[in-house]
Amino acid sequence: MNRLVRIALTLFVSATVLIFLVLQRLQRAKEIGVGADANELSRFAKSELQMAYIGMGIVAIMLIAGVVLIITAIAKAKKKPATHG
């Protein structure tokens, strides 16, 4: 398997794990927010939401990088001349 494809698959798996971690943070923020005032989340809940947003940004970057690596691998495979042997 191509090295770029292996790196891309690793990025996809890491992004999947990070999505589950972000979902746990969102669940924690929701639980904290229920106990807080109806109009205002506590500072801790806001912090959890901020971390979830940062995590989703990292997931997006990882997925974009993975797609770019796969496109690069496909482009390199098509440019490689056929060996006649």
C-alpha positions as CSV (number, residue, x, y, z in Angstrom):
1,M,0.0,0.0,0.0
2,N,1.2,3.5,-0.8
3,R,2.8,5.4,2.0
4,L,0.5,8.5,1.4
5,V,-2.6,6.3,1.6
6,R,-1.4,4.7,4.9
7,I,-0.9,8.2,6.3
8,A,-4.4,9.3,5.1
9,L,-6.0,6.2,6.7
10,T,-4.2,6.9,9.9
11,L,-5.6,10.5,9.8
12,F,-9.1,9.2,9.2
13,V,-9.0,6.8,12.1
14,S,-7.6,9.5,14.4
15,A,-10.3,11.8,13.3
16,T,-12.9,9.2,14.1
17,V,-11.6,8.7,17.6
18,L,-11.4,12.5,18.1
19,I,-15.1,12.8,17.0
20,F,-16.1,10.4,19.8
21,L,-14.1,12.4,22.3
22,V,-15.7,15.6,21.2
23,L,-19.1,14.0,21.5
24,Q,-18.3,13.1,25.1
25,R,-17.3,16.7,25.8
26,L,-20.6,18.0,24.3
27,Q,-22.5,15.5,26.4
28,R,-20.6,16.8,29.5
29,A,-21.4,20.4,28.6
30,K,-25.0,19.5,28.2
31,E,-25.2,17.9,31.6
32,I,-23.5,20.9,33.2
33,G,-25.7,23.3,31.3
34,V,-28.9,21.7,32.6
35,G,-27.8,22.4,36.2
36,A,-26.9,26.0,35.5
37,D,-29.2,29.0,34.9
38,A,-31.6,28.6,32.0
39,N,-30.2,31.8,30.3
40,E,-26.5,31.4,31.1
41,L,-24.2,28.4,31.0
42,S,-21.7,28.1,33.7
43,R,-18.1,29.0,32.9
44,F,-17.1,25.3,32.9
45,A,-19.8,24.4,30.4
46,K,-18.7,27.3,28.1
47,S,-15.1,25.9,28.4
48,E,-16.3,22.5,27.4
49,L,-18.1,23.9,24.4
50,Q,-15.0,25.8,23.4
51,M,-12.9,22.6,23.6
52,A,-15.5,20.8,21.5
53,Y,-15.4,23.5,18.8
54,I,-11.6,23.3,18.8
55,G,-11.8,19.5,18.5
56,M,-14.2,19.7,15.6
57,G,-11.8,22.2,13.9
58,I,-8.9,19.7,14.3
59,V,-11.1,16.9,12.9
60,A,-11.9,19.0,9.9
61,I,-8.2,19.7,9.3
62,M,-7.3,16.0,9.6
63,L,-10.0,15.0,7.2
64,I,-9.0,17.6,4.6
65,A,-5.4,16.6,5.0
66,G,-6.4,12.9,4.5
67,V,-8.4,13.7,1.3
68,V,-5.5,15.8,-0.1
69,L,-3.0,12.9,0.6
70,I,-5.3,10.4,-1.2
71,I,-5.7,12.8,-4.2
72,T,-1.9,13.3,-4.3
73,A,-1.4,9.5,-4.2
74,I,-3.8,9.0,-7.1
75,A,-2.2,11.8,-9.1
76,K,1.3,10.3,-8.5
77,A,0.1,6.8,-9.5
78,K,-1.3,8.1,-12.8
79,K,1.8,10.1,-13.6
80,K,4.1,7.1,-13.1
81,P,5.1,5.7,-16.4
82,A,4.4,2.0,-17.1
83,T,7.4,-0.2,-16.9
84,H,8.0,-2.5,-19.9
85,G,9.9,-5.4,-18.8
